[in-house]
Amino acid sequence: MNFQRHTARQKPNSKEFANFALTISSQQMKDYIYSAQKEETAILVGLTTERQTEKKTEEYLDELEFLAETAGVRTVKRFTQKIVQPHAVTYVGSGKLEEIGKYIKNEAEEGREISMAIFDDELSAKQIRNIEKELQVKILDRTSLILDIFAMRAQTATAKTQVELAQYKYMLPRLQRMWTHLERQGGGSGSGGGKGSVGLRGPGETQLEMDRRIILNRMALLKHRLSEIDKQKTTQRSGRGRMIRAALVGYTNVGKSTIINLLAKTEVFAENKLFATLDTTVRKVVIENLPFLLCDTVGFIRKIPTDLVDSFKSTLDEVREADLLIHVVDVSHPDFAEQIDVVNKTLGDLGCAEKPTILVFNKVDAYSWEQKEEDDLTPSTEKNISLDELQRTWMAKMEGDCIFISAKQRTNIDTFKQMLYDKVRYLHVQKYPYNDFLYPKYDEE
């Protein structure tokens, strides 16, 4: 976002700035939509550290590139740096930053302008300020990119409120970088020399403090709105009748929306992009003689911003109150095991780790593996595991509470429905033993 445009103008009065500050997130979204139309180009920057190998760095940059593509940005080059830990001032170190700056300058001279640099980790205000000074392009980190995608994807008032709150939380500690006029005094220092108007002379208040107070007030308002939304959601959930609630959870872009469309015969928006679904969708599903509620939730992701999890509390309450979790996994992804760990950790943070869970490996039609030659004596890797071997391993590990399907090709869907029926019916009888919704099947004796 080009925040410097505002600083070139004359210093606004308090009312003008208040109105401007309250529309920051809306302007960010407009800027990105406009940027996407021009197909901005970007470079990606990541680190290889003691805790993150080169392979992991490449996988994270692959995901970062997918995030950029979702936001409408085309990536043209990657830069990686081996370092013990991120540099406190420049993230990658002064030498690597100079190398990146030379590349951007050379590309501009050749008529191939680079409009932004995207970093794979969250940057501090100091890091962003120093990097911008050196590279002279728009600087985004992983968190700000995710927040802007959420801003573009948000459709309902609930999602927009949640995203706006997360944006303000991210923005608050970075105000000093965004505006150059924020340190100016709002009051004067006595008669004669002071610039404050009548009634405002005194020690004064810096513009930064005023802006921080404005945003804090706005955040308080948004939190109040979300608390009201929580009450409405609780009332809605209490009126759904005595039915078991199942929640689809999983990494982003694993096919959760496709599965709910298949089971509920509905038209929930599904797309091969990250965070295609932000709003929780609840649908009634009937398998044979058993009705239950199935909800589609926002996808998780590695290095997910904490502020985002806090802001989406009302959405994630559907997961907390679910009786059964359906953990969907993209088995065709080369790093699906880590994605499972990311989701399990997030579920643990939400207090849902002990809930009954079915592990659904989706996209078996896209799974690929490399068969080793008979004379190859090197140890087998994850790439050499066939789908049958993988299935046997996970079935034993999960004690049968997992299944391999393809929602797109409808592979193994009947078996999946039967597993759902058995799980939901067991939970239903335990929770509602006298519920008239559950009636005997006609072929039962």
N, C-alpha and C positions, 0 to 999 in steps of 0.2 A: 504494500500500500504506500502510495507516495504522500506521506504526511507533510513533506516540506512545502507543499502547495499552500497550506494554510499560513505558514510562517512568513511567506512573501507579502502577505496582505498587511494592512494596518492592524494594529492590536485591537481585537474586538472588545466590546464592553461585556459585562458579566452576563447579561441576558443572551446576547448573541452567542457567546461561548457555551453557555449552558445548553442552548438549543443544538449547537453543533456537537457538543460532547455526547448528548443523548442519542445522536444519530450516527455515531462512529461505526457501529457494527453494520448498520444498513448500508452505509457508504462503502465499507469494506466489501460487502457482498456485491454491490453494483460494480465496483472496480474490478472484481474478479470475473464477473460475467462479461464485462466489456473486454477484459484482457483475454478471456477464453476465445472471444470472437476474433481477436487479432492473432490468436495462436502464439502466445508468448513462448520464448525459448528459455531454457534454464540449464544450469549445470548442477550436478549433485555432489555433495561433499560428505564423506564418512571417515570414521577412524577405525584402525585396527589396534586394539589395546591388549593388555594382559588378560582381560576378561572376555575379549571378543576377537575371535580368530578371523583370518582373511576370508574364509568361506562364509562365516556368519555376516561379515561386513557386506559381501556381495549379495547375500540373500536379503539383508535389510535394505540395501540400495535398490534391489529389484522391486521390493515392496514400495519403497519411496518413489520409484519411477511410476509405479502403478497409481499411487496416490496423486502424483503430478498429472498423469494422464486423465484421471478422474476430474481433476480441477480444470482441465483444458489446457495444460501446459506440455510442450514437447521438450524432452530432455535431449541434449546434444553431446554431453561428455560427463564423465565421472572422475572425481579426484579422491584418492584415499591417502591416508597418512598413518604410518606406524608410529605410535607414541604410547608412553606408559599410561597416561591419562589425559583427558582433554585439557588443553592450555587454558588457563584462567582468563587470559586477555584476548587471545585470537583464535581459540578453539583448536586450530591445526598447527600453530606455530608461525612465526613471522616468515620463515623461508618458504614454506608451502603456500602461505597466503600471498606472498609476492609472486610465486609461480602462477597461481590462479589469476592474479591481477593482470599479469603479462598475457596470459591466454585470452582473457576477455578483451583486452586492448587490441591484440592482434586480430581477433575475430571482427571487432568493430571496424578496424582499418580495411578489412577485406569485404566489408558490407554485410557481414553476418552478425548482427547485433545480439548480444546476450542480455536479456532483460532482467534476469534474477538468478540468485544462487540459493539453493535449498540445502540445508544442513540436516543430517539424520538424527541429531539430538536436540533437546531443548537448549536454547542459548540464553545467557543472561543479558541484561541491558548493556553491561559493559562490553561484552563480546560483540553484540550486534552493532554497537556504536563504532567500535574499532574496525570491524569487518567492513561496514558500510564506507567508512572513511578510506579504506584501502581499495576496495573493489568498485565503488561508485555505481552499484546496481542495487536493485531491491533485494533485501535479505529476508528469507523465510526459514524457520526451523520446522521440524516435524510437527510440533504441536500447533503452530499457527496454520500450517497447511491443512491439518485435520479439521481445525476449527472452521476454516473457510469453506471446506467441502461440506461440513455440517450446515453452515449458513446457507449454502446453495441448495442443499437437499431438504431443509426444513420446510414443511408445507403447512402444518397445523399451528395454531396459536401456542399449543403446549410445547412443541418442538422448537419453535422460534424463541420462546421465552427461555427454555433450557440452554439453547445455544448462545443467546445473548448474555446470559449470566456467566457462562463459561468464558466467553470472550472478554468480559470485563475483568474477571479474575485473572486471566492471562495478561491483560493490558495494564492492570494497576501498578505492578512493580516496574513497568517499562515506560511510564509516562514521561520521565525526564528525557528519554531518548527521542520520543515522538515529537515533542514540541520545544522549540528553542526559546520561546518567550515565557516559559513557565516559571523561571526564577525571578521575573520582574515583580516589584512590589505593587500590591493593589492599593495601599494607602500611602499617605505622605509622611513627612517627618517634622511637622510643625508648620507655622505660618511662614509665608515668603518662599522658602526653597522647596517645600514639599509639593509633589504633583497631585496628591489626593484631593478630591473635592471636599466641600464642606461636610463635616460629620464623619469623614473617613480618615482624617489625619491622625497619625499616631504611629505605633511601631509597624503597622501594615501587615498584610498577609500575602505571601508569595502566590503567584498564579498557580504554581504546582500544587500548593496546599488547597487552593480553591477547586482545582480540577479533581484532585483526589477526593475531596469532600463531595463534589457533584457525583462522581462515579460511585462512591460508597452509598450515597443516598439512592442512586438508581439500583444498585445491587440489593439494597434492603427492600426496595419496592418489588423487584423481580422475585426475591425469596418469598415475600408475602404472597405474590401471585401463585408461585409454585406450591406453597402450603395450602392455598385454596384449591388448587388443582388436585393435590393429594387427597383432600377431603372429598372432592367430587368423584375421584377415581375409586376411593374406598366405598362410597355410597353405591356406585355402579357395580362394583364387585359383589357387594352384599346382596344386590338384587338379581344376580344371575341364576339363582336357583341352586338346588343341591346337585351339582355336577362336579366331577373331578376336573381339575385344571392342569393341563399339560403345557409346558413352555418350550419352544424351540430356542436353543442357545447354541452359540458357536462362534468361530472366527468369522470376520466379515467375508462375504463373497464365497460362502461354502454351499449355498443352495437352499437356505431355510425358507425363503419366500416361495421358491418353486415347490417345495414339499407341502407347504400349507395350501397352495393352490391345488395341488394334486389331491390332498386328503379332504379338503373342505369344498372342493369344486367352486372356487372363488377366483377373483381376478386381482390379487394383491400384486403391486408393482414389483417386477423382478428384472434385473439387468446385470450383465457381466461387468459390474464396476463396484468399487468399494463403497460401503455405506449407502447402498441403494435404498435401504429401509431405515428410517429413523424413528418413526412413530410405531408404537406397539399396536398390532392388529390382532383382535380376538375374534375367532370364528367358532361356530358350533359344528362339530364333526360327529357323524353317526356311523359306527361300524357295526353291521348286523343289527343287534337289538340294543346297542349301548351308545347313548349320547355322552359327549364330554366336550369341554372347551379347550381349544388349542390357540395359543398366542404366539405371534412372531415378534421377536425382540431385536433391538439394535445389535449389530455384530461387534465383537471385541477385536482388539488389535494389539500387537506388541507396542511397548512404550506408550500405552494409552495415557493421555493426560489425566491426572488425578482430579482436576477441576471438572473434567467432562463426566467422570463417574459420579461425582457429587451432584452436578447439575441435573443429571438424568435419573435422579433418585426415583421420581414418580413413575418413570418408564420402567426402571428395573425393579420396582415393587411387584410387578407381574411375575418376575422370576422368584422373588422372595416368597410370594404367596402360592406358588405353583405346588401341586402335589407330586408331579412327575416332571423331570427334566429330560428333554430329548436333545442330546448333545450331537450336533451335526458336524462332520469332519469331511474336508475335501481330501480324499485319499490319493488323488492325483497330484497333489502338491508335494514337492520334494521334501519339504520340512513340516509335514503335517503333525509329526510327533511333538515338535515344539509348540505348534499352534494349540494342540490339546493341553499342554502344560500351561500356556497363557490363559486359556479359558478356565481351566481348573483353578488357577490362582485367583482369577477375578471372581469366580464363584465362591471361593473361600473367603475373599474379602467381603462379599455380600452376605456371608453366613449361610450359604446354600450348598456347601460341599457334601453334606450328609444326606441330601435328598435322594430318593430313588431315581436312577438315571439309566437311560438307554443310549448307548453309543452307536450312532448311525454313520457309517462310512459311505459317503455319497460320491458320485462321479466315478464309479468303477469302470465306466466305458472309456474314460480318459486315462486310466492307469497304465503305466508303461514300466518295463523292467528289462535289464540286460542279462541274458543268459551267458554264463561263463563257459569257456571252452573246456573240454574234458581234460586237456593237459595243462590247464591253468591252475597252479598250486597256490596262488596268492589268496589271502583271506577274503571271504565274501564280504561285500558291503551292502548297504541299504538298497543300492541300485540293482543288486542281484537277487532280490527277494521277489518271488512270484506272488501273484494275487492269492493263490491257494494257500501258500505258506503263511502269508500275512494274515489271512482269515483264520487259519487254525491257531496261530499264535494269540491273536486278540480274543478269539472265542474262549480259549483256555484262561486267559488273563481276566476277562470280564465275567467268567462263569456263565457264558451264554447270553449275557445282557448286551449284546452288540450284533449288528447286522450290516451286510454290505449291499448297497443298492445303487441304482442310477435313477434319480427322479426324472431326469430328462428323457431317458429311454424306457422308463417304467420297468426296469430290471429288478426282480425280487420284491416287487411292491406288495403282492398278495401276502407273502411271508411277513413283510414288515407290518401290514395291517393286522395280521393275526397276532403278532407279538404285542402290538399296541393294545389290541382287544384284551389279551390275557392280563397285561399289566394294569390297564385301567380298570378292568372288572375286579381284579383283586383289591385294588385300592378303594374302589367304589363300595364294595361289600364291607370293607373294614370301616370306612368312614360313614356311610349311610346305609346301615343294615336294613332299614325299613323304607327305603326310598322307592316310590312307585314307578319312577322313571325306568328302573331296571326290571324288565319283565323276562320271563323264561322264553327261550327260543322254542319255536313250534316243533322242532325235531327232537327236543329233550324229553326224556321219559318222566 
